[in-house]
C-alpha cells in the first residue's frame, strides 16, 4: 500500500458520507462548509469544475480547521499542485494514472483514485492503492458491480460516487467492500443559490441517520 493511500484511509476513518461539492460562488464556501459540519460532515470534497473551486478550498480550510477539505476532479499534476497550494488535505480523481499518483506522492497529497472496471482496479493496485473511488457508480453497474468486484478483489475498499443519493445510500453502505459514499445530493443547487444552509444541514443529518 502506498503512503498516500494509507493517509487517505486515515483521513476518512469512521466517515460514511462525503459531500461532493460543485461550487459556483466562492462567497458560498464558508457558510456551506459550516452547514455541512453542523450536519455531521467533516470530510468535504470540492470538485475542480469551476473557477470558484480553488478559492473555496482555501477559504474553507482557513476558516474551518475542524473540516478536512479536499479537491475532487483532480486529473493531472497541475491540478494536484494547485489543490495543494490552496490548502487541500487530499485529492480525488475520477480515474488513475501513474503520473498522477507520482505527483500526489511528491506533494504529500493523499489520493483517492477512481476505478470502474477490473482492469482499472488492477492498475490502481499496482500503483499501491487499495482504497478506490468507484465512479461513476450507478452508470458502471452500481451495487451489482461492486458485489462482483468483491470476489476477485477482497482486499479493495471503495467509495462509490456518481448516482448515489438518499434513496440508495443505505444499500451501498451495506456492502462489505464499501467504506463510505460520496454524493452531491447534500448540496443541491437550488438550496445553495438561495443560501438555505439550514436545509443543507437537515439533509446531512438525514444522511447521518442512514
C-alpha positions as CSV (number, residue, x, y, z in Angstrom):
1,X,0.0,0.0,0.0
2,X,1.3,3.4,-0.9
3,X,1.9,6.1,1.8
4,X,-0.7,8.3,0.1
5,X,-3.3,5.5,0.2
6,X,-2.6,4.8,3.9
7,X,-3.0,8.6,4.7
8,X,-6.3,8.7,2.8
9,X,-7.7,5.8,4.8
10,X,-6.8,7.6,8.0
11,X,-8.4,10.8,6.9
12,X,-11.8,9.1,6.2
13,X,-11.6,6.6,9.2
14,X,-15.1,6.5,10.6
15,X,-16.6,8.7,7.8
16,X,-19.6,7.2,6.0
17,X,-20.7,10.1,3.7
18,X,-18.5,12.6,1.8
19,X,-20.3,15.6,0.3
20,X,-19.2,16.2,-3.3
21,X,-19.4,19.9,-3.9
22,X,-19.6,21.8,-7.1
23,X,-19.3,25.5,-6.1
24,X,-20.0,28.4,-8.4
25,X,-19.6,31.3,-5.9
26,X,-16.6,31.5,-3.6
27,X,-18.7,33.5,-1.2
28,X,-20.8,30.4,-0.6
29,X,-17.8,28.4,0.6
30,X,-17.6,29.1,4.3
31,X,-21.4,29.2,5.1
32,X,-21.8,26.0,3.1
33,X,-18.9,24.3,4.9
34,X,-20.3,25.4,8.3
35,X,-23.7,24.0,7.4
36,X,-22.1,20.7,6.3
37,X,-20.1,20.5,9.5
38,X,-23.1,21.2,11.6
39,X,-24.9,18.3,9.9
40,X,-22.1,16.0,10.8
41,X,-20.0,16.1,7.6
42,X,-16.3,16.6,8.4
43,X,-14.7,15.5,5.2
44,X,-15.6,17.7,2.2
45,X,-14.7,17.3,-1.4
46,X,-14.8,20.4,-3.6
47,X,-14.6,19.5,-7.3
48,X,-12.3,21.4,-9.6
49,X,-15.1,22.1,-12.0
50,X,-15.4,25.9,-11.6
51,X,-13.3,28.9,-11.2
52,X,-14.5,29.3,-7.7
53,X,-13.3,25.8,-6.6
54,X,-9.7,26.7,-5.5
55,X,-10.7,29.9,-3.7
56,X,-13.4,27.9,-2.0
57,X,-11.0,25.3,-0.8
58,X,-8.6,27.9,0.5
59,X,-11.4,29.8,2.3
60,X,-12.9,26.6,3.9
61,X,-9.5,25.3,5.0
62,X,-8.6,28.6,6.6
63,X,-11.9,29.4,8.3
64,X,-12.8,25.9,9.5
65,X,-9.9,23.9,10.9
66,X,-12.2,21.1,12.0
67,X,-13.1,20.4,8.4
68,X,-11.0,18.1,6.2
69,X,-11.3,19.8,2.8
70,X,-10.1,18.1,-0.3
71,X,-10.1,18.6,-4.1
72,X,-12.1,16.5,-6.5
73,X,-11.8,16.0,-10.2
74,X,-8.0,16.2,-9.9
75,X,-6.9,15.0,-13.3
76,X,-3.1,15.7,-13.6
77,X,0.0,17.1,-11.9
78,X,-1.0,20.7,-12.4
79,X,-4.4,20.1,-10.7
80,X,-2.7,18.4,-7.8
81,X,-0.2,21.2,-7.4
82,X,-2.9,23.9,-7.4
83,X,-5.1,22.0,-5.0
84,X,-2.2,21.5,-2.6
85,X,-1.3,25.2,-2.8
86,X,-4.9,26.1,-2.0
87,X,-4.7,24.0,1.2
88,X,-6.4,20.8,0.1
89,X,-5.9,18.0,2.5
90,X,-6.5,15.3,-0.1
91,X,-7.2,14.7,-3.8
92,X,-9.9,12.7,-5.5
93,X,-9.7,11.7,-9.2
94,X,-12.2,10.1,-11.5
95,X,-9.5,7.6,-12.7
96,X,-5.9,6.8,-12.0
97,X,-2.6,7.3,-13.9
98,X,0.9,6.6,-12.7
99,X,1.8,10.3,-13.3
100,X,-1.0,11.5,-11.1
101,X,0.0,9.0,-8.4
102,X,3.6,10.1,-8.5
103,X,2.7,13.8,-8.4
104,X,0.5,13.3,-5.3
105,X,3.2,11.3,-3.7
106,X,5.8,14.1,-4.3
107,X,3.4,16.7,-3.0
108,X,2.5,14.6,0.1
109,X,-1.2,14.8,-1.0
110,X,-3.3,11.7,-0.1
111,X,-5.1,10.4,-3.2
112,X,-8.4,8.6,-3.7
113,X,-8.2,7.4,-7.3
114,X,-11.2,6.3,-9.3
115,X,-11.8,2.9,-10.9
116,X,-14.8,1.3,-12.5
117,X,-13.6,-1.9,-14.1
118,X,-11.4,-4.9,-13.0
119,X,-8.6,-3.7,-15.2
120,X,-8.7,-0.2,-13.6
121,X,-8.7,-1.7,-10.1
122,X,-5.7,-3.8,-11.0
123,X,-3.8,-0.7,-12.4
124,X,-4.6,1.2,-9.2
125,X,-3.5,-1.8,-7.0
126,X,-0.2,-2.0,-9.0
127,X,0.3,1.7,-8.0
128,X,-0.2,0.9,-4.3
129,X,-3.9,1.9,-4.0
130,X,-6.4,-0.5,-2.4
131,X,-8.9,2.2,-1.4
132,X,-10.7,3.5,-4.5
133,X,-13.4,5.7,-5.7
134,X,-16.0,3.7,-7.7
135,X,-17.0,6.1,-10.4
136,X,-19.5,6.6,-12.0
137,X,-21.2,4.2,-9.6
138,X,-24.7,3.9,-10.9
139,X,-23.7,4.1,-14.6
140,X,-21.0,1.4,-14.0
141,X,-23.3,-1.2,-12.6
142,X,-23.8,0.1,-9.1
143,X,-24.3,-2.4,-6.3
144,X,-24.2,-5.4,-8.6
145,X,-20.9,-4.4,-10.0
146,X,-19.4,-3.7,-6.5
147,X,-20.5,-7.2,-5.4
148,X,-18.8,-8.7,-8.5
149,X,-15.6,-6.8,-7.8
150,X,-15.6,-8.1,-4.3
151,X,-14.9,-11.6,-5.4
152,X,-11.5,-11.1,-7.2
153,X,-10.5,-8.1,-5.1
154,X,-11.4,-9.0,-1.4
155,X,-8.8,-6.5,-0.1
156,X,-10.1,-3.5,-2.0
157,X,-12.4,-1.0,-0.4
158,X,-14.5,1.5,-2.4
159,X,-16.1,4.9,-2.1
160,X,-19.0,4.8,-4.6
161,X,-19.7,8.2,-6.2
162,X,-22.0,9.2,-9.1
163,X,-25.7,8.5,-8.8
164,X,-25.5,7.8,-5.0
165,X,-28.5,9.5,-3.3
166,X,-30.6,9.5,-0.2
167,X,-32.7,6.8,-2.0
168,X,-29.9,4.2,-2.4
169,X,-27.4,5.4,0.3
170,X,-28.2,2.6,2.8
171,X,-27.9,-0.1,0.1
172,X,-24.4,1.0,-0.9
173,X,-23.2,1.3,2.7
174,X,-24.5,-2.2,3.5
175,X,-21.9,-3.7,1.1
176,X,-18.8,-5.3,2.8
177,X,-16.4,-3.6,0.4
178,X,-17.8,-0.1,0.7
179,X,-16.2,2.1,3.3
180,X,-18.1,5.3,2.5
181,X,-20.0,7.0,-0.2
182,X,-19.8,10.4,-1.9
183,X,-22.6,12.4,-3.4
184,X,-23.8,15.8,-4.5
185,X,-27.3,15.5,-3.2
186,X,-26.3,17.1,0.1
187,X,-25.7,20.5,-1.6
188,X,-28.4,20.8,-4.2
189,X,-28.0,23.8,-6.5
190,X,-31.4,25.3,-5.6
191,X,-30.6,25.4,-1.9
192,X,-27.1,26.8,-2.5
193,X,-28.5,29.5,-4.8
194,X,-30.9,30.6,-2.0
195,X,-28.4,30.2,0.7
196,X,-30.7,27.9,2.6
197,X,-28.0,26.5,4.8
198,X,-30.4,25.2,7.4
199,X,-31.9,22.9,4.8
200,X,-28.4,21.7,3.8
201,X,-27.7,20.8,7.5
202,X,-31.0,18.9,7.6
203,X,-30.1,16.8,4.5
204,X,-26.8,16.0,6.2
205,X,-28.4,14.9,9.4
206,X,-30.7,12.7,7.5
207,X,-27.8,11.0,5.7
208,X,-26.0,10.5,9.0
209,X,-29.0,8.7,10.4
210,X,-29.0,6.4,7.4
